[in-house]
Amino acid sequence: MATELDNTLNTIMDTLVQPGQPFETVPLARFGTEIPVFKNAPPSLAHYFAHYCNEHADQTFLVDGDLRLTFAETYAAARAVAAGLVSRHDVKPGDRIGIAARNSANWIIAYMGTLMAGGCVTLLNGFWTGEELAYGINLAECTIVLADEQRARRLADTDHCARIVMFGHDGSPEGGLAAIWPDAAQAGTPLPELGPDDLATILFTSGSTGHPKGAWSDHRGVVSGTMNYVAQSAMAAIMLAQKGEAPSTQPSALIAVPLFHVTGEVPLFLQSFAIARRLVLMPKWDAVEAMRLMEKEAVSYFVGVPLMSYEMASHADRDKYDLTACKSFAAGGAPRPVDHVSKIRDSFPDGFPLLGYGLTETNGVGCGNYNENYLAKPGSTGRASRPLVDLAILDDDGNPVPKGQVNEVCIRSAANFRGYWRNDEATDAAFTANGYFRTGDLGYLDEDEYLFIVDRKKDIIIRGGENISCIEVEQAIYAHPDVTECSVFGLPDERFGEIVGATYLVRDGKTLSPSDLSEFLDGKLAPYKQPAHLWQTTDTLPRLGTQKIDKKSLRAKYTAQMEAS
């Protein structure tokens, strides 16, 4: 039975999408059917930036150390970067421009400027090794990569197709982005006119194929995903106003997740333009520094991978910081253990834990579970996010299954990506004939349309929000000449959700200790992909009837061993 909160939110959204209302929807023909899109959405991200930076011009937008920029100042800096990319670096519409850097105000300005110049922002994972970065650059066929010093060093001895343009994080945008900044004569360089079908972004996703794939989206997709979040925020704001609880201060959020991931990019960063939200940046995650900044800047919204809010809630210094301004502690990117929900609520009684479910390929849009509904159903990722998301549980042939039955979670919306870059086979496999994206997650819908994820088809591990391909780690282990069999699997971990575990068998007459294998893997995989636990076995690994290695039994066996020790 639908809750009172569900009924209230549905009533509000029903009004918001009506003709003449801010989030009116109209049909778009795609995949032989019609899907809803926002009638009044900006035609591109460039138009989106221009409109909302003008609307909120004098309000503070970015806080990065001692640097504070208003929306208008941020837009002016991005306009300069766009002019510099066109005039100094000859960027043409559709050129893939990589960004390889940690979070900062200049990262955000580089992102905006790239899009305004007509480029396709290609978000390279800042945790990758040099070889992994080079792979992503070559896959996307980047012409330029905007890199900070640390990532540029990693790329120094790699073979890639791009020209590296350095930028820094400290000081003013004009100083940090000096290699792009135009001179006075170049500042007014005309910029291209962009539309909804133009190429906008490439984000990378780890699946079951070992190497990451580049998920590309047009402007319609990214704007649709962003505006769907804005519609949800408008719905929540109206509900609070009806209850007499409307906030009286500017909303603010801490950016504690990487901006190159979809959670950081769309619901956190891009949504903030429309809702006039101030963004507070930190260079890397640290629970104490996060709490200090949240108190100092009166942060009202926090989102991170589940371990982050839990780490703050359980930290020994938690009571030293006043976090009463924060009303929402959201999680995305990985499952949140059920027992964390009540612990977070107890530690932050002035706020509610929230959970979102979306994927890189859906531009972060999927489901949401809020406030008392989340406390009532902490094992669920919530209901489909209105008004754009069409959520279905489908069998392998694309047919819907009865409610309560487990099968693949599938999502159809205008926010979905358009395909995997230069990989038509993977693109075709990712969609049903009528346009549902196959998420690779297995789940079911209960009687109230709440989604419960129970397993994954994809052979990946989600460690603190980072997707790790088991096959990629296995390939690195198999590169050792003495390994004859191995299997990589996820192990439960209270802090990260999952960590990497592996077992291996060596050739007859050879010896290879776990520490020796770990040393061999060092440098071949990004640190977060390194196995946290390695077990050497003397027996052939167990097989299924298909002769595939039985990962499920191995995971259970070594989870028990880990917990026993």
Secondary structure by P-SEA (a helix, b strand, c coil): cccaaaaaaaaaaaaaacccccbbbbbbbcccbbbbccccccccaaaaaaaaaaacccccccccccccccaaaaaaaaaaaaaaaaaccccccccbbbbbccccaaaaaaaaaaaaabbbbbbccccccaaaaaaaaaaaccccccccaaaaaaaccccccbbbbbbbcccccccccccccccccccccbbbbbccccccbbbbbbccccbbbbbbbcaaaaaaaaaaaaaaaaaaaaaaaaacccccccbbbbcccccccccccccccccccccbbbbbbbccccaaaaaaaaaaaccccccccaaaaaaaaacccccccccccccccccccccccaaaaaaaaaacccbbbbbbbbccccccccbbbccccccccccccccccccccccccccccccccccccccbbbbbcccccccccccaaaaaaacccccccccccccccccccbbbbccccccccccccbbbbaaaaaaaaacccccccbbbbbbbbccccbbbbbcccccccccccaaaaaaaacccccccccccbbbbbccccccccccccaaaaaaaaaaaaaaac
